[in-house]
Amino acid sequence: TDIEDPAYAEKINLFPNPANHMVNIELPAAVNRETPVVMFDTYGRAVYQNTFKEGEHRKNVNTSELTGGVYIVQIGTPLGGIARRKVMVVHR
């Protein structure tokens, strides 16, 4: 089981939040190994899965096909744990 890292989670920038068609995920620093990122809906279903490649620190996620609501973004941390942040999707 992965250990949650709230201190690392606070350093992750999700913008705009609420998102309409796109949300940007910005890590505090470039990753030094492949790092998974998964977005879950309120039912716990993965609606987006990708990885940060070595050297990356930003991902753009298309949210235009997602239903409006709250989503959890889960990202692996440098020490092997996980960080979770909430993002709201609102279509105007």
Backbone as JSON, one array per atom type, in Angstrom:
{
  "sequence": "TDIEDPAYAEKINLFPNPANHMVNIELPAAVNRETPVVMFDTYGRAVYQNTFKEGEHRKNVNTSELTGGVYIVQIGTPLGGIARRKVMVVHR",
  "N": [[0.84, -1.19, 0.0], [0.45, 2.24, -0.73], [1.82, 5.14, 0.82], [0.29, 8.07, 1.89], [1.18, 11.42, 1.12], [0.72, 14.32, 2.35], [2.13, 16.76, 2.54], [3.67, 16.94, 0.21], [1.57, 16.93, -1.59], [0.4, 19.43, -1.18], [2.14, 21.06, -2.56], [1.67, 20.64, -5.19], [0.39, 22.08, -8.07], [-2.74, 22.71, -9.34], [-4.46, 23.96, -12.0], [-6.61, 25.75, -14.28], [-8.77, 25.9, -11.45], [-11.92, 25.88, -10.51], [-11.97, 23.73, -13.42], [-12.65, 23.99, -16.94], [-12.41, 23.17, -19.83], [-9.84, 22.2, -19.75], [-7.3, 21.12, -17.51], [-4.37, 21.95, -15.8], [-1.63, 20.22, -14.51], [0.84, 20.77, -12.31], [3.9, 19.96, -11.07], [6.08, 20.36, -8.17], [8.74, 20.09, -8.93], [10.77, 18.76, -11.59], [10.34, 15.32, -12.41], [12.39, 12.46, -11.48], [12.12, 9.95, -12.35], [9.84, 7.75, -14.13], [6.55, 8.65, -13.34], [3.43, 7.89, -12.11], [0.18, 9.27, -12.9], [-3.15, 9.61, -12.05], [-6.59, 10.23, -12.56], [-9.52, 10.23, -10.72], [-13.06, 9.67, -10.64], [-16.0, 10.49, -8.63], [-16.97, 8.02, -8.03], [-14.84, 6.41, -7.83], [-13.74, 5.5, -10.16], [-11.21, 5.31, -12.61], [-10.65, 7.96, -14.69], [-8.76, 9.15, -16.18], [-5.49, 8.37, -17.1], [-1.99, 8.48, -16.98], [1.55, 9.11, -17.36], [4.15, 10.97, -15.82], [6.98, 11.62, -17.56], [10.52, 11.04, -17.17], [12.11, 13.98, -16.18], [9.96, 15.65, -16.76], [7.51, 18.03, -15.55], [5.0, 18.99, -15.8], [1.63, 18.49, -16.84], [-1.04, 18.57, -19.17], [-4.44, 18.15, -18.97], [-7.21, 17.11, -20.73], [-10.4, 18.04, -20.04], [-12.84, 18.3, -21.19], [-14.56, 16.26, -21.99], [-15.39, 15.14, -19.66], [-17.84, 14.66, -17.1], [-19.37, 17.31, -15.3], [-18.19, 18.01, -12.01], [-16.55, 16.82, -8.97], [-13.22, 15.7, -8.9], [-10.54, 13.44, -8.13], [-7.13, 13.82, -8.2], [-4.42, 11.77, -8.41], [-1.06, 11.3, -7.69], [2.15, 9.87, -8.0], [4.78, 10.13, -5.57], [8.12, 11.51, -5.05], [9.34, 9.89, -3.11], [8.12, 7.47, -3.29], [5.53, 7.37, -2.33], [2.09, 8.5, -2.37], [0.28, 11.32, -3.63], [-2.6, 13.26, -3.27], [-4.97, 15.38, -4.8], [-7.8, 17.57, -5.11], [-9.87, 18.41, -7.86], [-12.17, 20.49, -9.49], [-14.55, 20.15, -12.04], [-16.25, 22.22, -14.15], [-18.51, 22.95, -16.53], [-19.08, 25.67, -18.53]],
  "CA": [[0.0, 0.0, 0.0], [1.19, 3.49, -0.8], [1.64, 6.06, 1.94], [-0.1, 9.39, 1.41], [2.12, 12.49, 1.47], [-0.01, 15.59, 2.23], [3.04, 17.89, 2.37], [3.98, 17.01, -1.22], [0.32, 17.26, -2.28], [0.19, 20.88, -1.1], [3.05, 21.73, -3.49], [1.2, 20.4, -6.55], [-0.47, 23.16, -8.52], [-3.78, 22.35, -10.3], [-5.09, 25.19, -12.45], [-7.53, 26.47, -13.4], [-9.61, 25.06, -10.6], [-12.48, 24.83, -11.34], [-11.56, 23.6, -14.82], [-13.72, 23.89, -17.91], [-12.0, 22.24, -20.89], [-8.47, 21.76, -19.54], [-6.68, 21.39, -16.22], [-2.92, 21.78, -15.81], [-1.06, 19.64, -13.3], [2.22, 21.24, -12.25], [4.62, 19.44, -9.91], [7.05, 21.33, -7.66], [10.02, 19.91, -9.62], [10.76, 17.7, -12.6], [10.51, 13.99, -11.8], [13.64, 11.8, -11.87], [11.74, 8.63, -12.87], [8.45, 7.76, -14.55], [5.67, 8.85, -12.2], [2.04, 7.77, -12.56], [-0.85, 10.23, -12.53], [-4.48, 9.05, -12.33], [-7.7, 11.06, -12.1], [-10.67, 9.4, -10.37], [-14.34, 10.34, -10.41], [-16.51, 10.28, -7.27], [-17.27, 6.59, -7.86], [-13.57, 5.7, -7.75], [-13.33, 5.02, -11.48], [-10.14, 6.07, -13.25], [-11.13, 8.6, -15.92], [-7.56, 9.61, -16.89], [-4.25, 7.74, -16.63], [-0.82, 8.86, -17.76], [2.75, 9.17, -16.53], [5.15, 12.01, -16.03], [8.25, 11.03, -17.99], [11.69, 11.61, -16.5], [12.39, 15.36, -16.58], [8.74, 16.43, -16.89], [6.9, 18.51, -14.32], [3.68, 19.55, -16.11], [0.72, 17.77, -17.74], [-2.31, 19.2, -19.49], [-5.47, 17.11, -19.05], [-8.43, 17.55, -21.38], [-11.55, 17.72, -19.19], [-14.07, 18.66, -21.9], [-15.44, 15.1, -22.1], [-15.77, 14.7, -18.32], [-19.04, 15.22, -16.49], [-19.07, 18.28, -14.26], [-18.14, 17.46, -10.66], [-15.27, 16.8, -8.27], [-12.33, 14.6, -9.26], [-9.32, 13.3, -7.33], [-5.92, 13.59, -8.97], [-3.46, 11.01, -7.59], [0.26, 11.34, -8.32], [3.24, 9.26, -7.24], [5.71, 11.1, -5.0], [9.53, 11.11, -5.23], [9.74, 8.88, -2.14], [7.35, 6.25, -3.49], [4.18, 7.46, -1.79], [1.12, 9.11, -3.27], [-0.27, 12.62, -3.27], [-3.93, 13.44, -3.85], [-5.55, 16.73, -4.82], [-9.12, 17.64, -5.73], [-10.11, 19.41, -8.9], [-13.58, 20.54, -9.86], [-14.81, 20.39, -13.45], [-17.49, 22.95, -14.34], [-18.64, 23.39, -17.93], [-19.86, 26.91, -18.61]],
  "C": [[0.88, 1.24, 0.0], [0.85, 4.38, 0.39], [1.34, 7.44, 1.37], [0.85, 10.45, 1.96], [1.43, 13.85, 1.31], [0.9, 16.8, 2.03], [3.42, 18.05, 0.9], [2.73, 17.44, -2.0], [0.07, 18.77, -2.28], [1.04, 21.64, -2.11], [2.64, 21.53, -4.95], [0.2, 21.48, -6.91], [-1.43, 22.62, -9.59], [-4.48, 23.63, -10.71], [-5.57, 25.06, -13.88], [-8.35, 25.48, -12.59], [-10.7, 25.95, -10.01], [-12.02, 24.91, -12.79], [-12.8, 23.54, -15.7], [-13.34, 22.83, -18.95], [-10.63, 21.62, -20.65], [-8.05, 22.06, -18.12], [-5.19, 21.09, -16.37], [-2.48, 21.24, -14.46], [0.41, 20.01, -13.31], [2.86, 20.75, -10.94], [5.64, 20.46, -9.43], [8.41, 21.24, -8.34], [9.86, 18.8, -10.65], [11.01, 16.36, -11.91], [11.8, 13.35, -12.31], [13.4, 10.36, -12.3], [10.29, 8.71, -13.32], [7.54, 7.76, -13.33], [4.22, 8.81, -12.66], [1.16, 8.91, -12.07], [-2.19, 9.64, -12.98], [-5.51, 10.02, -11.78], [-8.9, 10.14, -11.91], [-11.92, 10.24, -10.25], [-14.83, 10.0, -8.99], [-16.89, 8.83, -6.99], [-16.0, 5.75, -7.77], [-13.09, 5.13, -9.06], [-12.23, 5.92, -12.05], [-10.66, 6.63, -14.57], [-9.96, 9.15, -16.75], [-6.37, 8.91, -16.26], [-3.12, 8.14, -17.56], [0.38, 8.76, -16.84], [3.52, 10.44, -16.85], [6.42, 11.29, -16.42], [9.39, 11.71, -17.24], [11.98, 12.99, -17.07], [11.16, 16.24, -16.73], [8.25, 16.92, -15.52], [5.5, 19.09, -14.55], [2.93, 18.66, -17.1], [-0.51, 18.62, -17.95], [-3.33, 18.09, -19.7], [-6.73, 17.71, -19.65], [-9.62, 17.1, -20.52], [-12.88, 17.96, -19.91], [-15.05, 17.5, -22.01], [-15.9, 14.58, -20.73], [-17.06, 15.37, -17.87], [-18.62, 16.23, -15.43], [-19.12, 17.63, -12.88], [-16.74, 17.52, -10.09], [-14.5, 15.54, -8.66], [-11.11, 14.61, -8.34], [-8.17, 13.01, -8.28], [-4.91, 12.94, -8.04], [-2.14, 10.9, -8.35], [1.27, 10.64, -7.41], [4.2, 10.33, -6.75], [7.15, 10.62, -5.19], [9.98, 10.0, -4.28], [8.9, 7.6, -2.22], [5.97, 6.25, -2.88], [3.21, 7.98, -2.84], [0.66, 10.44, -2.71], [-1.61, 12.75, -3.98], [-4.36, 14.89, -3.72], [-6.91, 16.66, -5.49], [-9.13, 18.71, -6.8], [-11.59, 19.34, -9.26], [-13.66, 20.85, -11.35], [-16.18, 21.02, -13.55], [-17.53, 23.42, -15.78], [-19.6, 24.58, -17.99], [-20.58, 26.99, -19.92]]
}
